[in-house]
């Protein structure tokens, strides 16, 4: 039986006893309903996902500086500002994926809802065991989404992402067992005070390495990044959106909520390692992106570079770096999702993602071309878009901490402009010499232009997000 334990904010406002558990149960309920629905599955999926998003908006409007806590058996789940932001992003992208997935099967839509449920529990987890279980369970829906509905090499890509993350988390599980044996608790808030005071330094170092490795694989950081391009290329459009928009953020979220608070001293000690890997990821994957001939693979490598900015901001250890990293997580989630929606629309019409097969899209599909250019400029970090704010704050925080790594990571911004403008020049402008097709339809325009509006709003009014963070 679900018990709701509510926490008052400073003004004494109490949250609804219905909204919070409904936010969790609705995606789980929807996954079952949609699975057995037939002709009405598309509209039911939109209805359920829109309802979940609206509930998340209500919770976000009431969250502020307070905490919402509720208990399911022995599992306590809590909402704070960061988890609220990630839940908003998850529910928004899930809703837009449902709108885009007009001709998808019931099983496909059910997997998307199941993934939304797992991610919601993950972002609300307050103990390491629940955190780890949801961290691993997120693999199951995406495994089936890629393995059953992906491209020609979908099985290889599905097993690759599964095995990478699974083996990367073995040390995470061993660390959990050790901490519970030694401390008798896995509550993250308790571990923040207990680990450095109680656990031997040698054991702390092994735990730090295990946690860092698990989160680095999930992000993914260099050199654990090779699963992401394959997964993106083989994944269906909606799978790529959730993968880039939310799933690769789990590692950065884990660093921010678990690794840095529990082991702050060792995180500073090993910061050079983390910053080195981040700088290599930014520069190396940007250079690799320049050589790509597949649009999806190019955006996949750019995602690794952008997440390198996130980890660099986290290990800057100052408020600008933290806020920049979080803002970059959100902005990249919106921008990369928009790019994958656009590429999915192109692929649905031309049956190819090769850059050489497209040219002059702006001439015959101006709406799609406009959206693609705007998302590309946001990915570069053009001022006035959401992409600029996150990168600027993260790099500004990194510059305060260490100038060398700040300069190295900044070169990634220049390289990003090179490969994104190269992509736009090849496929958007010029004379139509490749595949010619119709412009986007309503079910494609809704998610694409919703994201363009959000990218511009956060770029022009970044305090909407920054003021929400404590």
C-alpha positions in Angstrom: 0.0 0.0 0.0 1.3 3.4 -1.0 2.0 5.8 1.8 2.5 9.4 0.9 4.9 11.2 3.1 4.7 14.9 2.3 7.2 17.6 3.1 6.2 21.2 3.7 8.1 24.0 2.0 9.2 27.1 3.8 5.7 28.7 3.4 4.0 25.5 4.6 2.4 24.6 1.3 1.5 20.9 1.1 1.5 19.0 -2.1 -1.4 17.0 -3.5 -1.8 13.5 -2.2 -2.8 12.4 -5.7 -0.5 14.1 -8.1 2.8 12.5 -7.1 2.0 8.8 -7.1 -0.2 9.4 -10.2 2.9 10.7 -12.0 4.6 7.4 -11.4 1.8 5.0 -11.9 0.4 6.6 -15.1 3.2 5.6 -17.4 3.2 2.1 -16.0 -0.6 1.8 -16.4 -0.3 3.3 -19.9 2.3 0.7 -21.0 -0.2 -2.1 -20.2 -3.2 -0.3 -21.8 -1.4 0.6 -25.0 0.0 -2.9 -25.3 -3.4 -4.4 -25.7 -5.0 -1.5 -27.6 -5.4 -1.8 -31.4 -6.7 1.0 -33.5 -6.8 3.6 -30.7 -3.2 3.0 -29.5 -1.8 6.2 -31.1 -4.4 8.5 -29.5 -4.3 6.7 -26.2 -0.5 7.1 -26.1 -0.7 10.8 -26.7 -3.4 11.2 -24.1 -1.4 9.3 -21.4 1.9 10.9 -22.2 0.3 14.4 -22.3 -1.4 13.7 -18.9 2.0 12.7 -17.4 3.6 15.8 -18.7 0.9 18.1 -17.3 1.2 16.4 -13.9 5.0 17.0 -14.0 4.3 20.7 -14.8 2.0 20.9 -11.8 4.7 19.3 -9.5 7.4 21.6 -11.0 5.3 24.7 -10.3 4.9 23.6 -6.7 8.4 22.3 -6.1 10.5 25.5 -5.7 12.9 24.9 -2.9 10.8 22.2 -1.2 11.0 18.5 -1.3 8.2 16.1 -2.2 8.7 12.7 -0.5 6.5 9.6 -0.9 7.0 6.0 0.1 6.3 2.8 -1.7 6.9 0.0 0.8 10.5 0.3 2.0 11.5 2.5 -1.0 11.5 6.2 -0.4 11.4 8.5 -3.4 12.0 12.2 -3.2 11.8 15.1 -5.6 14.2 18.0 -5.6 15.0 20.7 -8.1 17.4 18.6 -10.2 15.2 15.5 -10.3 12.2 17.8 -11.1 14.1 19.2 -14.1 15.0 15.8 -15.4 11.5 14.5 -14.9 10.1 17.5 -16.9 12.6 16.7 -19.7 11.7 13.0 -19.7 8.0 13.5 -19.8 8.2 16.2 -22.4 10.3 14.1 -24.8 8.2 11.0 -24.2 5.1 13.0 -25.1 6.7 14.3 -28.3 7.9 10.8 -29.2 4.3 9.6 -28.9 3.1 12.3 -31.3 5.9 11.4 -33.7 5.3 7.6 -33.5 2.1 7.7 -35.6 2.5 4.3 -37.3 4.3 2.4 -34.5 3.1 -0.9 -33.1 1.6 -1.3 -29.6 4.7 -3.1 -28.3 6.9 -0.2 -29.4 4.7 2.4 -27.6 4.5 0.2 -24.5 8.3 0.1 -24.3 8.5 3.9 -24.4 6.0 4.2 -21.5 7.9 1.5 -19.5 11.1 3.4 -20.1 9.5 6.6 -18.9 8.4 4.8 -15.7 11.9 3.4 -15.0 13.5 6.8 -15.6 11.0 8.5 -13.2 11.8 6.2 -10.4 15.5 6.6 -11.1 15.4 10.4 -10.8 13.4 10.2 -7.6 15.6 7.5 -5.9 17.1 8.3 -2.5 19.0 5.1 -1.8 21.8 3.5 -3.8 20.0 0.2 -4.3 17.0 1.7 -6.0 19.3 4.0 -7.9 21.3 1.0 -9.2 18.3 -1.1 -10.1 16.7 1.6 -12.1 20.0 2.5 -13.7 20.2 -1.1 -15.0 16.5 -1.6 -15.8 16.7 1.4 -18.2 18.6 -0.9 -20.4 15.7 -3.3 -20.9 13.2 -1.1 -22.8 15.9 0.5 -25.0 17.4 -3.0 -25.7 14.0 -4.1 -27.1 13.4 -0.7 -28.9 16.7 -1.0 -30.8 16.7 -4.8 -31.1 13.2 -5.2 -32.4 12.5 -2.0 -34.3 15.9 -0.8 -35.3 18.0 -1.0 -38.5 19.7 -3.9 -40.2 22.4 -4.3 -37.6 20.0 -3.7 -34.7 20.8 -6.9 -32.8 24.5 -6.1 -32.7 23.9 -2.5 -31.5 21.3 -3.7 -28.9 23.7 -6.2 -27.4 26.6 -3.8 -27.5 24.8 -1.1 -25.5 23.5 -3.8 -23.1 26.9 -5.4 -22.5 28.8 -2.1 -22.2 26.5 -0.8 -19.5 26.1 -4.1 -17.7 29.8 -4.8 -17.4 30.5 -1.1 -16.6 28.2 -1.4 -13.6 29.6 -4.5 -12.0 31.9 -2.4 -9.8 28.9 -0.2 -8.9 27.1 -3.3 -7.5 30.1 -4.5 -5.6 30.5 -1.1 -4.0 26.9 -1.1 -3.0 27.2 -4.4 -1.2 30.4 -3.3 0.5 28.9 0.0 1.7 25.8 -1.8 3.1 28.0 -4.3 4.9 30.2 -1.6 6.4 27.7 1.1 7.1 24.3 -0.7 7.3 22.6 2.0 5.1 22.4 2.9 1.5 20.6 6.2 1.9 22.5 8.7 -0.2 21.9 11.5 2.3 23.5 9.4 5.0 26.4 8.2 2.9 27.4 11.8 2.3 28.4 12.1 5.9 29.5 8.5 6.6 31.7 7.3 3.7 34.7 9.7 4.1 34.6 9.5 7.9 34.2 5.7 8.2 35.5 3.9 5.1 39.3 3.4 4.7 41.0 5.6 2.1 42.1 2.7 -0.1 38.5 1.3 -0.2 37.2 4.8 -1.0 39.5 5.0 -4.0 38.2 1.7 -5.3 34.6 2.8 -4.8 35.3 6.1 -6.6 36.8 4.3 -9.5 33.9 1.8 -9.7 31.3 4.6 -9.6 33.1 6.8 -12.0 33.5 3.9 -14.5 29.8 3.0 -14.3 28.7 6.6 -14.9 31.4 7.3 -17.6 30.2 4.3 -19.6 26.6 5.6 -19.5 27.4 9.2 -20.5 29.6 7.9 -22.5 33.0 9.4 -21.9 36.1 8.6 -23.9 37.2 5.8 -24.3 33.9 4.1 -23.4 31.9 5.9 -26.1 31.9 3.4 -29.0 28.5 1.9 -28.2 26.7 5.3 -28.7 27.2 5.9 -32.5 26.2 2.3 -33.3 23.1 2.5 -31.0 22.0 5.8 -32.6 22.5 4.6 -36.2 20.4 1.5 -35.6 17.8 2.9 -33.2 14.4 4.2 -34.6 13.8 7.9 -34.4 12.0 7.9 -31.0 14.7 5.6 -29.6 17.4 8.0 -30.6 15.5 10.9 -29.1 15.1 9.2 -25.7 18.7 7.9 -25.8 20.2 11.3 -26.6 17.7 13.4 -24.7 17.6 11.5 -21.4 19.5 8.1 -21.2 23.0 9.4 -21.7 22.2 12.0 -19.0 21.9 9.2 -16.3 25.7 9.1 -16.0 26.1 12.8 -15.4 23.1 12.8 -13.0 24.8 10.0 -11.1 28.0 12.0 -10.8 26.1 15.0 -9.6 23.8 13.2 -7.1 26.1 10.3 -5.9 29.8 10.5 -6.9 30.6 14.1 -6.1 28.6 14.4 -2.8 29.6 11.0 -1.4 33.3 11.3 -2.2 34.1 15.0 -2.6 37.8 14.8 -1.6 38.6 12.0 -4.0 36.6 13.7 -6.7 38.9 16.7 -6.4 41.9 14.4 -6.3 40.9 12.6 -9.5 39.6 15.7 -11.2 42.6 15.9 -13.5 41.7 12.4 -14.8 38.1 13.4 -15.4 38.9 16.7 -17.0 41.5 15.0 -19.3 39.0 12.4 -20.5 36.4 15.2 -21.0 38.8 17.3 -23.1 39.8 14.3 -25.2 36.2 13.5 -25.7 35.4 17.0 -26.8 38.3 17.3 -29.3 38.5 13.7 -30.5 34.9 13.1 -31.2 34.5 16.5 -32.8 37.3 15.5 -35.3 35.6 12.1 -35.8 32.3 13.9 -36.5 33.9 15.8 -39.3 34.7 12.6 -41.1 31.2 11.1 -40.9 29.0 10.4 -44.0 25.9 9.4 -42.0 23.8 12.2 -40.5 22.8 10.2 -37.4 26.4 9.1 -36.7 27.6 12.7 -37.0 25.0 13.9 -34.4 25.9 10.9 -32.2 29.5 11.9 -32.1 28.5 15.5 -31.4 26.5 14.3 -28.4 29.6 12.8 -26.9 31.4 16.1 -27.4 28.6 18.0 -25.7 28.5 15.6 -22.8 32.2 16.2 -22.4 31.4 19.8 -21.7 28.9 18.6 -19.0 31.5 16.5 -17.2 34.1 19.2 -17.5 31.6 21.6 -15.8 30.9 19.2 -13.0 34.6 18.7 -12.2 35.2 22.5 -12.2 33.8 22.5 -8.6 32.2 25.9 -8.7 28.6 27.1 -9.0 29.1 28.3 -12.6 30.3 24.9 -13.6 27.5 23.1 -11.9 24.7 25.3 -13.3 26.4 25.2 -16.7 26.5 21.4 -16.7 22.9 21.1 -15.7 21.8 23.7 -18.3 23.8 21.9 -20.9 22.2 18.6 -20.0 18.7 20.2 -20.6 19.7 22.2 -23.7 21.4 19.2 -25.3 18.4 17.1 -24.5 16.2 19.5 -26.5 18.6 20.3 -29.3 19.8 16.7 -30.0 16.2 15.5 -29.9 15.2 18.1 -32.4 18.0 17.1 -34.7 17.1 13.4 -34.5 13.4 14.2 -35.2 14.5 16.1 -38.3 16.8 13.3 -39.5 14.0 10.8 -38.8 11.6 12.9 -41.0 14.3 12.9 -43.8 14.9 9.2 -43.5 11.2 8.4 -43.6 11.0 10.1 -47.0 14.3 9.2 -48.6 15.1 5.9 -46.9 18.7 7.0 -46.5 20.7 9.1 -44.0 23.8 9.5 -46.2 24.8 13.2 -46.4 25.8 12.8 -50.1 22.2 11.7 -51.0 20.6 15.0 -49.9 21.0 18.5 -51.1 19.0 21.7 -51.2 16.3 20.6 -48.7 15.4 24.2 -48.0 14.1 24.5 -51.6 11.4 21.9 -51.4 10.9 21.4 -47.6 11.5 24.8 -46.1 9.9 24.1 -42.7 12.1 21.1 -42.1 15.1 23.0 -43.4 14.4 25.9 -41.1 14.1 23.7 -38.0 17.3 21.8 -38.9 19.3 25.0 -39.3 18.0 26.4 -36.0 18.9 23.2 -34.1 22.3 23.1 -35.8 23.0 26.7 -34.7 21.9 25.9 -31.2 24.2 22.8 -31.2 27.0 25.2 -32.1 26.2 27.4 -29.2 24.8 30.5 -31.0 23.9 33.3 -28.6 20.2 33.5 -28.2 19.7 29.8 -28.2 19.7 27.3 -25.3 23.0 25.8 -26.5 24.9 29.0 -25.8 24.0 29.4 -22.1 25.0 25.9 -20.9 28.3 25.9 -22.8 29.2 29.4 -21.7 28.5 28.8 -18.0 30.3 25.4 -18.0 33.4 26.8 -19.7 33.3 29.9 -17.6 33.3 27.7 -14.4 36.1 25.6 -15.9 38.1 28.7 -16.7 38.0 29.7 -13.1 39.2 26.2 -12.0 41.8 25.4 -14.7 42.6 27.5 -17.7 44.3 24.7 -19.7 41.4 22.4 -19.8 39.0 25.4 -20.4 41.0 26.3 -23.5 41.1 22.7 -24.7 37.4 22.2 -24.3 36.7 25.5 -26.0 38.3 24.2 -29.2 35.4 21.8 -29.3 33.1 24.7 -29.8 35.0 25.8 -32.9 35.1 22.2 -34.2 31.4 21.9 -33.5 30.8 24.9 -35.8 32.8 23.2 -38.5 31.0 19.9 -38.6 27.5 21.3 -38.1 27.9 24.1 -40.7 29.4 21.5 -43.1 26.3 19.3 -42.6 23.9 22.2 -43.2 25.8 23.4 -46.2 25.7 19.9 -47.8 22.0 19.0 -47.2 20.1 22.2 -46.5 21.4 24.7 -49.1 22.4 24.4 -52.7 20.6 23.0 -55.7 18.4 19.9 -55.2 20.4 17.1 -56.7 19.5 14.2 -54.4 16.2 13.0 -53.0 13.3 15.4 -53.3 10.3 15.0 -50.9 7.4 16.7 -49.3 7.7 18.9 -46.2 6.9 17.7 -42.7 3.3 16.8 -41.8 1.4 17.8 -38.7 2.5 14.8 -36.5 6.1 15.7 -37.3 5.8 19.5 -37.1 4.3 19.4 -33.5 7.4 17.9 -31.8 9.9 19.6 -34.0 8.5 23.1 -33.6 7.7 22.6 -29.9 11.5 22.0 -29.4 12.5 25.0 -31.5 10.3 27.2 -29.4 11.8 25.8 -26.2 15.3 26.2 -27.5 14.7 29.8 -28.2 12.9 30.5 -24.9 15.6 29.0 -22.8 18.2 30.9 -24.9 16.5 34.3 -24.4 15.3 33.7 -20.8 17.8 31.3 -19.2 16.8 32.4 -15.7 13.6 30.3 -16.1 15.8 27.3 -15.5 18.8 28.9 -13.6 16.6 30.5 -10.9 14.9 27.1 -10.3 18.3 25.6 -9.2 19.4 26.1 -5.7 
